[in-house]
Amino acid sequence: MKKAGKFDQSRLGSIPLLSTIHIHRPIIDNSKPFQIMLFLGRCNQLLQVPLLQQLTVAATIGFRFYSSDLEFEIKRITKIINDHPFPDQPIHPKLSQIIPSTTISTSFVENVLGHLFASHSNGLKAFEFFKFSLQFSQFCPTSDAFEKTLHILTRMRNFNKAWELIEEIHKTHPSLLTLKSMSIMLSKNRKVSIF
């Protein structure tokens, strides 16, 4: 198979019509029917790519745009939460303004909490964000989101709010109370009681 690049004039022979083809020219000259045939042949080759492969490429490209938009939105919301003057001003009204209800999903909440955890955010802000997300029916809290919130609170040594969160989760979503969540609470609590 020949590499794409220079057009091999020797293969044309003495056919004058073929020697005038411009491969890189996007405009088709209707006076040259062979150019149209070549163009239609190339279109036919492109259309013979299996549908599954076309859909896979389209989904991959779409996911990249979607995931980059989602990542930008997560970073934006994390920054707004971190910059908010809570507890001087309530954070729930601001969250209601900036986060559409359709955005709230399990992965979205987990990602925002992960960013809050990584940025060493104020534990109370993470706690308020988690409580805010619990208001939406489409959000199904996971042990990961609960444990991130709990970890942020205990890292800030805010054990009263951590116990408040555990009590609330025990009433509403008892399956989220795992050995890991209890070990997070007990290990942080133990470190404080030693000193």
C-alpha positions as protocol buffer text, in pm:
chain_id: "A"
residue {
  index: 1
  type: MET
  ca { x: 0 y: 0 z: 0 }
}
residue {
  index: 2
  type: LYS
  ca { x: 138 y: 340 z: -96 }
}
residue {
  index: 3
  type: LYS
  ca { x: 174 y: 618 z: 156 }
}
residue {
  index: 4
  type: ALA
  ca { x: -47 y: 922 z: 122 }
}
residue {
  index: 5
  type: GLY
  ca { x: 133 y: 1223 z: -9 }
}
residue {
  index: 6
  type: LYS
  ca { x: 257 y: 1287 z: -364 }
}
residue {
  index: 7
  type: PHE
  ca { x: 25 y: 1186 z: -641 }
}
residue {
  index: 8
  type: ASP
  ca { x: 189 y: 932 z: -874 }
}
residue {
  index: 9
  type: GLN
  ca { x: 152 y: 1081 z: -1225 }
}
residue {
  index: 10
  type: SER
  ca { x: 295 y: 766 z: -1392 }
}
residue {
  index: 11
  type: ARG
  ca { x: -16 y: 565 z: -1303 }
}
residue {
  index: 12
  type: LEU
  ca { x: -239 y: 804 z: -1497 }
}
residue {
  index: 13
  type: GLY
  ca { x: -114 y: 715 z: -1841 }
}
residue {
  index: 14
  type: SER
  ca { x: -234 y: 936 z: -2120 }
}
residue {
  index: 15
  type: ILE
  ca { x: -575 y: 1019 z: -1976 }
}
residue {
  index: 16
  type: PRO
  ca { x: -578 y: 1402 z: -1965 }
}
residue {
  index: 17
  type: LEU
  ca { x: -876 y: 1425 z: -1729 }
}
residue {
  index: 18
  type: LEU
  ca { x: -701 y: 1237 z: -1447 }
}
residue {
  index: 19
  type: SER
  ca { x: -389 y: 1449 z: -1462 }
}
residue {
  index: 20
  type: THR
  ca { x: -586 y: 1759 z: -1359 }
}
residue {
  index: 21
  type: ILE
  ca { x: -715 y: 1622 z: -1025 }
}
residue {
  index: 22
  type: HIS
  ca { x: -622 y: 1834 z: -726 }
}
residue {
  index: 23
  type: ILE
  ca { x: -634 y: 1615 z: -417 }
}
residue {
  index: 24
  type: HIS
  ca { x: -618 y: 1891 z: -157 }
}
residue {
  index: 25
  type: ARG
  ca { x: -871 y: 2115 z: -331 }
}
residue {
  index: 26
  type: PRO
  ca { x: -1207 y: 2104 z: -145 }
}
residue {
  index: 27
  type: ILE
  ca { x: -1413 y: 2256 z: -429 }
}
residue {
  index: 28
  type: ILE
  ca { x: -1540 y: 2011 z: -690 }
}
residue {
  index: 29
  type: ASP
  ca { x: -1546 y: 2130 z: -1049 }
}
residue {
  index: 30
  type: ASN
  ca { x: -1870 y: 1996 z: -1204 }
}
residue {
  index: 31
  type: SER
  ca { x: -1716 y: 1998 z: -1550 }
}
residue {
  index: 32
  type: LYS
  ca { x: -1499 y: 1705 z: -1449 }
}
residue {
  index: 33
  type: PRO
  ca { x: -1723 y: 1406 z: -1382 }
}
residue {
  index: 34
  type: PHE
  ca { x: -1433 y: 1187 z: -1276 }
}
residue {
  index: 35
  type: GLN
  ca { x: -1363 y: 1419 z: -981 }
}
residue {
  index: 36
  type: ILE
  ca { x: -1720 y: 1377 z: -868 }
}
residue {
  index: 37
  type: MET
  ca { x: -1686 y: 1000 z: -897 }
}
residue {
  index: 38
  type: LEU
  ca { x: -1369 y: 1007 z: -687 }
}
residue {
  index: 39
  type: PHE
  ca { x: -1540 y: 1227 z: -429 }
}
residue {
  index: 40
  type: LEU
  ca { x: -1844 y: 998 z: -413 }
}
residue {
  index: 41
  type: GLY
  ca { x: -1618 y: 694 z: -390 }
}
residue {
  index: 42
  type: ARG
  ca { x: -1435 y: 846 z: -94 }
}
residue {
  index: 43
  type: CYS
  ca { x: -1768 y: 929 z: 73 }
}
residue {
  index: 44
  type: ASN
  ca { x: -1876 y: 570 z: 18 }
}
residue {
  index: 45
  type: GLN
  ca { x: -1554 y: 446 z: 184 }
}
residue {
  index: 46
  type: LEU
  ca { x: -1617 y: 669 z: 484 }
}
residue {
  index: 47
  type: LEU
  ca { x: -1974 y: 550 z: 513 }
}
residue {
  index: 48
  type: GLN
  ca { x: -1865 y: 186 z: 510 }
}
residue {
  index: 49
  type: VAL
  ca { x: -1703 y: 226 z: 852 }
}
residue {
  index: 50
  type: PRO
  ca { x: -1909 y: 7 z: 1086 }
}
residue {
  index: 51
  type: LEU
  ca { x: -2180 y: 193 z: 1272 }
}
residue {
  index: 52
  type: LEU
  ca { x: -2053 y: 71 z: 1608 }
}
residue {
  index: 53
  type: GLN
  ca { x: -1711 y: 221 z: 1536 }
}
residue {
  index: 54
  type: GLN
  ca { x: -1872 y: 553 z: 1434 }
}
residue {
  index: 55
  type: LEU
  ca { x: -2080 y: 558 z: 1752 }
}
residue {
  index: 56
  type: THR
  ca { x: -1779 y: 469 z: 1966 }
}
residue {
  index: 57
  type: VAL
  ca { x: -1578 y: 758 z: 1821 }
}
residue {
  index: 58
  type: ALA
  ca { x: -1871 y: 998 z: 1862 }
}
residue {
  index: 59
  type: ALA
  ca { x: -1932 y: 884 z: 2221 }
}
residue {
  index: 60
  type: THR
  ca { x: -1564 y: 918 z: 2308 }
}
residue {
  index: 61
  type: ILE
  ca { x: -1549 y: 1270 z: 2168 }
}
residue {
  index: 62
  type: GLY
  ca { x: -1877 y: 1361 z: 2340 }
}
residue {
  index: 63
  type: PHE
  ca { x: -1759 y: 1217 z: 2671 }
}
residue {
  index: 64
  type: ARG
  ca { x: -1436 y: 1418 z: 2654 }
}
residue {
  index: 65
  type: PHE
  ca { x: -1631 y: 1740 z: 2605 }
}
residue {
  index: 66
  type: TYR
  ca { x: -1882 y: 1640 z: 2871 }
}
residue {
  index: 67
  type: SER
  ca { x: -1618 y: 1535 z: 3121 }
}
residue {
  index: 68
  type: SER
  ca { x: -1412 y: 1850 z: 3068 }
}
residue {
  index: 69
  type: ASP
  ca { x: -1725 y: 2063 z: 3115 }
}
residue {
  index: 70
  type: LEU
  ca { x: -1815 y: 1865 z: 3426 }
}
residue {
  index: 71
  type: GLU
  ca { x: -1463 y: 1896 z: 3566 }
}
residue {
  index: 72
  type: PHE
  ca { x: -1473 y: 2273 z: 3507 }
}
residue {
  index: 73
  type: GLU
  ca { x: -1811 y: 2295 z: 3681 }
}
residue {
  index: 74
  type: ILE
  ca { x: -1688 y: 2091 z: 3979 }
}
residue {
  index: 75
  type: LYS
  ca { x: -1383 y: 2315 z: 4020 }
}
residue {
  index: 76
  type: ARG
  ca { x: -1599 y: 2627 z: 3988 }
}
residue {
  index: 77
  type: ILE
  ca { x: -1845 y: 2510 z: 4254 }
}
residue {
  index: 78
  type: THR
  ca { x: -1563 y: 2399 z: 4484 }
}
residue {
  index: 79
  type: LYS
  ca { x: -1407 y: 2745 z: 4458 }
}
residue {
  index: 80
  type: ILE
  ca { x: -1739 y: 2916 z: 4529 }
}
residue {
  index: 81
  type: ILE
  ca { x: -1795 y: 2693 z: 4835 }
}
residue {
  index: 82
  type: ASN
  ca { x: -1441 y: 2755 z: 4962 }
}
residue {
  index: 83
  type: ASP
  ca { x: -1469 y: 3132 z: 4910 }
}
residue {
  index: 84
  type: HIS
  ca { x: -1813 y: 3162 z: 5071 }
}
residue {
  index: 85
  type: PRO
  ca { x: -1816 y: 3345 z: 5408 }
}
residue {
  index: 86
  type: PHE
  ca { x: -1995 y: 3062 z: 5591 }
}
residue {
  index: 87
  type: PRO
  ca { x: -2097 y: 3063 z: 5884 }
}
residue {
  index: 88
  type: ASP
  ca { x: -2139 y: 3444 z: 5869 }
}
residue {
  index: 89
  type: GLN
  ca { x: -2380 y: 3396 z: 5579 }
}
residue {
  index: 90
  type: PRO
  ca { x: -2591 y: 3087 z: 5510 }
}
residue {
  index: 91
  type: ILE
  ca { x: -2455 y: 2874 z: 5228 }
}
residue {
  index: 92
  type: HIS
  ca { x: -2772 y: 2692 z: 5117 }
}
residue {
  index: 93
  type: PRO
  ca { x: -2921 y: 2992 z: 4929 }
}
residue {
  index: 94
  type: LYS
  ca { x: -2595 y: 3038 z: 4740 }
}
residue {
  index: 95
  type: LEU
  ca { x: -2581 y: 2667 z: 4654 }
}
residue {
  index: 96
  type: SER
  ca { x: -2940 y: 2686 z: 4529 }
}
residue {
  index: 97
  type: GLN
  ca { x: -2843 y: 2974 z: 4300 }
}
residue {
  index: 98
  type: ILE
  ca { x: -2533 y: 2817 z: 4147 }
}
residue {
  index: 99
  type: ILE
  ca { x: -2624 y: 2447 z: 4128 }
}
residue {
  index: 100
  type: PRO
  ca { x: -2920 y: 2350 z: 3910 }
}
residue {
  index: 101
  type: SER
  ca { x: -3118 y: 2060 z: 4051 }
}
residue {
  index: 102
  type: THR
  ca { x: -3050 y: 1859 z: 3735 }
}
residue {
  index: 103
  type: THR
  ca { x: -2676 y: 1873 z: 3809 }
}
residue {
  index: 104
  type: ILE
  ca { x: -2703 y: 1694 z: 4144 }
}
residue {
  index: 105
  type: SER
  ca { x: -2599 y: 1334 z: 4097 }
}
residue {
  index: 106
  type: THR
  ca { x: -2404 y: 1081 z: 4296 }
}
residue {
  index: 107
  type: SER
  ca { x: -2084 y: 1124 z: 4097 }
}
residue {
  index: 108
  type: PHE
  ca { x: -2116 y: 1504 z: 4099 }
}
residue {
  index: 109
  type: VAL
  ca { x: -2150 y: 1519 z: 4479 }
}
residue {
  index: 110
  type: GLU
  ca { x: -1865 y: 1271 z: 4530 }
}
residue {
  index: 111
  type: ASN
  ca { x: -1639 y: 1474 z: 4300 }
}
residue {
  index: 112
  type: VAL
  ca { x: -1718 y: 1806 z: 4468 }
}
residue {
  index: 113
  type: LEU
  ca { x: -1656 y: 1650 z: 4810 }
}
residue {
  index: 114
  type: GLY
  ca { x: -1332 y: 1501 z: 4680 }
}
residue {
  index: 115
  type: HIS
  ca { x: -1219 y: 1845 z: 4564 }
}
residue {
  index: 116
  type: LEU
  ca { x: -1323 y: 1997 z: 4897 }
}
residue {
  index: 117
  type: PHE
  ca { x: -1125 y: 1726 z: 5077 }
}
residue {
  index: 118
  type: ALA
  ca { x: -817 y: 1784 z: 4859 }
}
residue {
  index: 119
  type: SER
  ca { x: -832 y: 2159 z: 4911 }
}
residue {
  index: 120
  type: HIS
  ca { x: -850 y: 2118 z: 5292 }
}
residue {
  index: 121
  type: SER
  ca { x: -1181 y: 2297 z: 5293 }
}
residue {
  index: 122
  type: ASN
  ca { x: -1365 y: 2405 z: 5604 }
}
residue {
  index: 123
  type: GLY
  ca { x: -1544 y: 2095 z: 5728 }
}
residue {
  index: 124
  type: LEU
  ca { x: -1863 y: 2286 z: 5799 }
}
residue {
  index: 125
  type: LYS
  ca { x: -1888 y: 2392 z: 5435 }
}
residue {
  index: 126
  type: ALA
  ca { x: -1849 y: 2032 z: 5317 }
}
residue {
  index: 127
  type: PHE
  ca { x: -2109 y: 1925 z: 5575 }
}
residue {
  index: 128
  type: GLU
  ca { x: -2352 y: 2190 z: 5449 }
}
residue {
  index: 129
  type: PHE
  ca { x: -2292 y: 2088 z: 5087 }
}
residue {
  index: 130
  type: PHE
  ca { x: -2360 y: 1723 z: 5174 }
}
residue {
  index: 131
  type: LYS
  ca { x: -2681 y: 1819 z: 5362 }
}
residue {
  index: 132
  type: PHE
  ca { x: -2783 y: 2037 z: 5067 }
}
residue {
  index: 133
  type: SER
  ca { x: -2740 y: 1745 z: 4825 }
}
residue {
  index: 134
  type: LEU
  ca { x: -2955 y: 1519 z: 5046 }
}
residue {
  index: 135
  type: GLN
  ca { x: -3255 y: 1742 z: 4965 }
}
residue {
  index: 136
  type: PHE
  ca { x: -3268 y: 1616 z: 4606 }
}
residue {
  index: 137
  type: SER
  ca { x: -3452 y: 1297 z: 4525 }
}
residue {
  index: 138
  type: GLN
  ca { x: -3222 y: 1205 z: 4234 }
}
residue {
  index: 139
  type: PHE
  ca { x: -2921 y: 1203 z: 4466 }
}
residue {
  index: 140
  type: CYS
  ca { x: -2863 y: 867 z: 4626 }
}
residue {
  index: 141
  type: PRO
  ca { x: -2592 y: 916 z: 4888 }
}
residue {
  index: 142
  type: THR
  ca { x: -2308 y: 668 z: 4884 }
}
residue {
  index: 143
  type: SER
  ca { x: -2075 y: 556 z: 5156 }
}
residue {
  index: 144
  type: ASP
  ca { x: -1794 y: 730 z: 4965 }
}
residue {
  index: 145
  type: ALA
  ca { x: -1966 y: 1070 z: 4980 }
}
residue {
  index: 146
  type: PHE
  ca { x: -2060 y: 1017 z: 5345 }
}
residue {
  index: 147
  type: GLU
  ca { x: -1706 y: 908 z: 5439 }
}
residue {
  index: 148
  type: LYS
  ca { x: -1548 y: 1205 z: 5259 }
}
residue {
  index: 149
  type: THR
  ca { x: -1774 y: 1443 z: 5448 }
}
residue {
  index: 150
  type: LEU
  ca { x: -1703 y: 1266 z: 5775 }
}
residue {
  index: 151
  type: HIS
  ca { x: -1330 y: 1269 z: 5708 }
}
residue {
  index: 152
  type: ILE
  ca { x: -1332 y: 1643 z: 5632 }
}
residue {
  index: 153
  type: LEU
  ca { x: -1521 y: 1713 z: 5956 }
}
residue {
  index: 154
  type: THR
  ca { x: -1298 y: 1497 z: 6174 }
}
residue {
  index: 155
  type: ARG
  ca { x: -982 y: 1633 z: 6016 }
}
residue {
  index: 156
  type: MET
  ca { x: -1101 y: 1977 z: 6131 }
}
residue {
  index: 157
  type: ARG
  ca { x: -1169 y: 1821 z: 6474 }
}
residue {
  index: 158
  type: ASN
  ca { x: -1534 y: 1917 z: 6450 }
}
residue {
  index: 159
  type: PHE
  ca { x: -1658 y: 1605 z: 6627 }
}
residue {
  index: 160
  type: ASN
  ca { x: -1996 y: 1748 z: 6728 }
}
residue {
  index: 161
  type: LYS
  ca { x: -2094 y: 1798 z: 6362 }
}
residue {
  index: 162
  type: ALA
  ca { x: -1944 y: 1460 z: 6273 }
}
residue {
  index: 163
  type: TRP
  ca { x: -2165 y: 1288 z: 6535 }
}
residue {
  index: 164
  type: GLU
  ca { x: -2462 y: 1495 z: 6413 }
}
residue {
  index: 165
  type: LEU
  ca { x: -2396 y: 1366 z: 6060 }
}
residue {
  index: 166
  type: ILE
  ca { x: -2368 y: 1006 z: 6182 }
}
residue {
  index: 167
  type: GLU
  ca { x: -2698 y: 1037 z: 6371 }
}
residue {
  index: 168
  type: GLU
  ca { x: -2873 y: 1185 z: 6067 }
}
residue {
  index: 169
  type: ILE
  ca { x: -2737 y: 915 z: 5835 }
}
residue {
  index: 170
  type: HIS
  ca { x: -2834 y: 648 z: 6089 }
}
residue {
  index: 171
  type: LYS
  ca { x: -3195 y: 768 z: 6066 }
}
residue {
  index: 172
  type: THR
  ca { x: -3217 y: 824 z: 5690 }
}
residue {
  index: 173
  type: HIS
  ca { x: -2959 y: 592 z: 5528 }
}
residue {
  index: 174
  type: PRO
  ca { x: -2837 y: 337 z: 5785 }
}
residue {
  index: 175
  type: SER
  ca { x: -2666 y: 124 z: 5519 }
}
residue {
  index: 176
  type: LEU
  ca { x: -2404 y: 399 z: 5478 }
}
residue {
  index: 177
  type: LEU
  ca { x: -2270 y: 338 z: 5828 }
}
residue {
  index: 178
  type: THR
  ca { x: -1978 y: 107 z: 5760 }
}
residue {
  index: 179
  type: LEU
  ca { x: -1673 y: -6 z: 5948 }
}
residue {
  index: 180
  type: LYS
  ca { x: -1470 y: 242 z: 5748 }
}
residue {
  index: 181
  type: SER
  ca { x: -1689 y: 537 z: 5846 }
}
residue {
  index: 182
  type: MET
  ca { x: -1675 y: 436 z: 6212 }
}
residue {
  index: 183
  type: SER
  ca { x: -1298 y: 388 z: 6195 }
}
residue {
  index: 184
  type: ILE
  ca { x: -1259 y: 737 z: 6049 }
}
residue {
  index: 185
  type: MET
  ca { x: -1452 y: 877 z: 6343 }
}
residue {
  index: 186
  type: LEU
  ca { x: -1279 y: 670 z: 6609 }
}
residue {
  index: 187
  type: SER
  ca { x: -923 y: 715 z: 6479 }
}
residue {
  index: 188
  type: LYS
  ca { x: -951 y: 1093 z: 6466 }
}
residue {
  index: 189
  type: ASN
  ca { x: -1124 y: 1102 z: 6802 }
}
residue {
  index: 190
  type: ARG
  ca { x: -855 y: 879 z: 6955 }
}
residue {
  index: 191
  type: LYS
  ca { x: -574 y: 1103 z: 6826 }
}
residue {
  index: 192
  type: VAL
  ca { x: -731 y: 1403 z: 6996 }
}
residue {
  index: 193
  type: SER
  ca { x: -791 y: 1226 z: 7326 }
}
residue {
  index: 194
  type: ILE
  ca { x: -426 y: 1112 z: 7345 }
}
residue {
  index: 195
  type: PHE
  ca { x: -298 y: 1470 z: 7346 }
}
